[in-house]
Amino acid sequence: MNWHLDNNTYRLDEIALLQTGKIVENVKGTCIIRGVLRHITCYKWPLYREGEIIGLLGVFFEAEDLYSKINQSLVSPYDDPVTGLHNRQGFLGDLIGYQEAYAVDQQPYALILLESCFDEQIQKTYGPSFLRTHAGKDAVISRLRHTTFAILRRETSSEDRTASKAIARDLQQRLQSIHQIDGNPVTITFRYSFVHATDPAIHKTANGNVSYIYRLALERLSHNG
């Protein structure tokens, strides 16, 4: 389904389960749910018919959901209360996870920063839900500040790299083609920047430091203004 940050861990567990019947219990991981990287714990059991394993059954629980039910009075320091996406702090944690997956398992990714100037009415109509719809199911979306968003995408092929650029261009075209909302004329400006995990600028100067990767994306964003 390509919604896990590390698909291989779950794939190997499932292969072992189907071959040997080994039960999977409380395996921690991360997956993408509605554009947000979430921490989960997973359980899986073999499904038998006449003594033969014919499949598996599984369930996962979202760690943040369990945490919030236990601590309903506490506000998550990683979530944006307006959009439900991760905030800047949550984004940096996500970026660290993607960079570690690249450094350890050679799973390339792209960081896309999006910045648009639009008022409260436009943000209400074309905000987070708009990004979730058009950024793709494998995108992790964060709101860094008022109208600045970040998208993290895995890039396992040259086609994925091309798709990242196509997504940003598509969002730009869709937003800038909006000239009227509720009968009122509007003008939307939009810019974006890219940093790929394989970018030579990262490895030449900072050895994959996530703060530098983020600053590099911000610098390129300002140059696109």
C-alpha positions in Angstrom: 0.0 0.0 0.0 3.1 2.2 0.2 1.9 4.1 3.3 4.6 3.0 5.7 7.8 5.0 6.1 9.7 1.6 6.3 7.7 -0.9 4.2 10.4 -3.6 4.5 10.0 -4.3 8.2 6.3 -5.1 7.8 6.9 -7.0 4.6 9.4 -9.3 6.3 7.2 -9.9 9.3 4.3 -10.8 7.0 6.4 -13.2 4.9 7.6 -14.9 8.1 4.0 -15.1 9.4 2.7 -16.7 6.2 5.6 -19.2 6.0 5.9 -20.2 9.6 2.8 -19.0 11.4 4.8 -16.7 13.7 2.5 -14.2 15.3 3.4 -10.5 15.0 2.8 -8.7 18.3 3.3 -5.0 19.3 5.6 -4.1 16.4 6.1 -0.4 16.3 6.3 1.6 13.1 5.2 4.7 11.2 2.6 5.2 8.5 0.9 8.0 6.6 -2.7 8.8 7.6 -4.5 11.6 5.9 -1.2 13.3 5.1 0.3 13.0 8.6 3.1 10.7 9.7 1.7 8.7 12.6 3.3 6.3 15.0 1.5 2.9 15.3 1.8 -0.5 16.9 0.7 -3.5 14.9 -0.6 -7.1 15.6 -1.0 -9.9 13.0 -2.2 -13.5 13.2 -2.2 -16.4 10.6 -5.5 -17.4 9.1 -5.8 -21.2 8.8 -8.0 -23.5 6.7 -7.7 -27.2 7.2 -4.4 -26.8 8.9 -2.9 -24.6 6.1 -2.1 -20.9 6.4 -4.1 -19.2 3.7 -3.7 -15.6 4.8 -3.4 -13.3 7.7 -5.5 -11.0 9.9 -4.1 -7.8 11.4 -4.9 -4.7 13.4 -2.9 -1.6 14.2 -3.4 1.1 16.9 -2.3 4.7 16.5 0.0 5.6 19.4 -1.0 9.3 19.4 -4.7 8.3 19.6 -4.0 6.1 22.6 -1.9 8.9 24.1 -4.6 11.5 23.6 -7.3 9.3 25.2 -5.1 8.8 28.3 -4.1 12.5 28.4 -7.2 14.3 27.0 -6.3 17.5 28.9 -2.9 17.7 27.2 -2.3 19.4 23.8 0.2 17.7 21.5 3.3 19.9 21.0 3.7 18.4 17.5 0.3 19.1 16.0 -1.1 22.3 14.5 -4.5 23.0 16.3 -6.0 24.7 13.3 -5.4 22.1 10.5 -4.7 18.9 12.4 -1.5 18.5 10.5 1.9 18.4 12.1 3.4 21.8 13.1 7.0 22.9 12.6 8.2 20.8 15.5 6.3 17.7 14.3 7.7 18.3 10.8 11.3 18.4 12.0 10.7 15.0 13.7 9.3 13.7 10.4 12.2 15.0 8.5 14.7 13.3 10.9 12.8 10.0 10.3 13.0 10.4 6.5 16.7 11.4 6.6 17.5 8.4 8.9 15.7 6.1 6.5 17.8 7.5 3.6 21.1 7.3 5.5 20.5 3.8 6.8 18.4 2.1 4.2 19.0 4.3 1.1 15.4 5.3 0.8 15.5 8.6 -1.1 12.9 11.3 -0.4 12.0 14.9 -1.4 11.2 17.9 0.7 8.8 20.3 -0.9 8.1 23.7 0.7 4.9 25.5 -0.5 4.1 29.1 0.3 1.0 31.0 -0.8 -0.4 34.4 -0.1 -4.1 34.1 0.5 -6.6 35.4 3.0 -8.6 33.6 5.6 -11.5 32.8 3.2 -9.2 31.3 0.6 -7.3 29.3 3.2 -10.6 27.9 4.5 -11.6 26.8 1.0 -8.2 25.7 -0.4 -6.2 24.8 2.7 -5.2 21.4 4.2 -8.0 19.4 2.6 -6.9 20.8 -0.8 -3.3 19.7 -0.2 -4.4 16.3 1.1 -6.4 15.7 -2.1 -3.7 16.8 -4.6 -0.4 15.9 -2.9 -0.9 12.2 -3.1 -1.6 9.5 -0.6 2.0 8.9 0.2 2.7 12.5 1.1 3.4 13.7 4.7 2.1 17.3 5.0 2.9 19.8 7.7 1.9 23.4 8.4 5.1 25.3 9.3 3.4 28.7 9.7 0.4 30.7 8.5 0.4 29.7 4.7 3.7 27.8 4.5 3.4 24.0 4.2 5.9 21.2 3.8 5.5 18.0 2.0 7.7 14.9 2.4 7.6 12.2 -0.3 9.6 9.0 -0.8 11.3 8.8 -4.2 12.1 5.2 -5.0 12.6 5.8 -8.8 13.2 8.6 -11.3 9.5 8.6 -11.9 8.9 9.5 -8.3 11.3 12.4 -8.6 9.5 13.6 -11.6 6.2 13.2 -9.8 7.3 15.4 -6.9 7.9 18.3 -9.3 4.7 17.6 -11.1 2.7 17.7 -7.8 4.2 21.2 -7.0 3.5 22.5 -10.4 0.0 21.1 -10.4 -0.8 22.8 -7.0 0.6 26.0 -8.3 -1.6 25.9 -11.4 -4.7 24.9 -9.5 -4.3 27.7 -7.0 -3.3 30.4 -9.5 -6.2 29.5 -11.7 -8.6 30.6 -8.9 -9.8 34.1 -9.6 -13.1 34.2 -7.8 -14.5 32.9 -4.5 -18.2 33.4 -3.4 -18.5 36.1 -6.1 -15.5 38.0 -4.9 -12.4 38.5 -7.1 -9.1 37.0 -5.7 -5.5 36.8 -6.7 -3.4 33.9 -5.3 0.4 33.9 -5.5 2.2 30.7 -5.0 5.8 29.5 -4.9 7.6 26.3 -4.1 11.1 24.8 -3.6 12.7 21.4 -3.6 15.4 19.6 -1.8 16.1 16.0 -2.7 17.9 13.6 -0.4 20.4 13.0 -3.1 21.1 16.7 -3.6 24.9 17.3 -3.8 24.6 20.5 -1.8 23.5 18.5 1.3 26.4 16.0 1.3 29.0 18.6 0.3 28.5 20.9 3.2 26.4 19.3 6.0 26.5 15.5 5.8 22.7 15.3 5.9 22.0 17.6 8.8 18.2 18.1 8.9 18.5 21.7 10.0 20.6 22.5 7.0 18.2 20.6 4.7 15.3 22.7 6.0 17.3 26.0 5.7 18.3 25.1 2.2 14.7 24.6 1.2 13.8 28.0 2.8 16.6 29.7 0.9 15.5 28.2 -2.4 11.9 29.3 -1.5 12.9 32.9 -1.0 14.9 32.9 -4.3 11.7 31.8 -6.1 9.8 34.8 -4.8 
